[in-house]
């Protein structure tokens, strides 16, 4: 899983450097697949439940699962990149949100809050805590900064399969759920909106957008619970 995570991290770092106005989202997808395969891994997403690409590219009010294609990035957009890789049967999964050129202060604050909410969730992923301590850490961080947390889509266990039990909501009261133990591996992925938390599915049956059209940002890491600090596998 460390190797799968390293490949995912390399892919996202490379994609982030390429983000610029005028770039077609399908070019990002091609590059992601190229990096993953060159590193000896398999794209997790391509063909997963029929998904047609190796990378999810979600722009502005798109929350998750955007399908790359001919659409071109524009100055001021924010774009979420979500990618997974399978290395020798084990999974890595991570996401980042990147500004295209100059973005608004509010958009930048949203991105930083999503990144911070993920960090707060990771910090709570310690042996002896309960699963919902992660959820509460994410929600309280986001809402304290004036942003809403998407409810319908959640983090998850990960290992040989990309989506394993347990489901890990990004909201909820602390002190509930599974007791965290060393060796557990999770993918935490807060999705924060500038407006309300309600979302809807577009006609392509993949792309999720905010109901009110407000901007959304998404961050994700795969991590392992240890005897001490959580280990981020997609760093």
Secondary structure as UniProt FT lines:
FT   HELIX           2..18
FT   TURN            21..22
FT   HELIX           25..38
FT   TURN            39..40
FT   STRAND          42..43
FT   TURN            46..47
FT   HELIX           48..50
FT   STRAND          55..59
FT   TURN            60..61
FT   STRAND          62..64
FT   TURN            75..76
FT   STRAND          78..87
FT   TURN            88..89
FT   STRAND          90..99
FT   HELIX           105..123
FT   TURN            127..128
FT   HELIX           131..144
FT   TURN            145..146
FT   STRAND          148..149
FT   STRAND          155..157
FT   STRAND          164..168
FT   TURN            182..183
FT   STRAND          185..188
FT   STRAND          191..193
FT   STRAND          199..201
FT   TURN            203..204
FT   STRAND          208..210
FT   TURN            211..212
FT   STRAND          216..218
FT   STRAND          220..224
FT   STRAND          231..232
FT   TURN            233..234
//
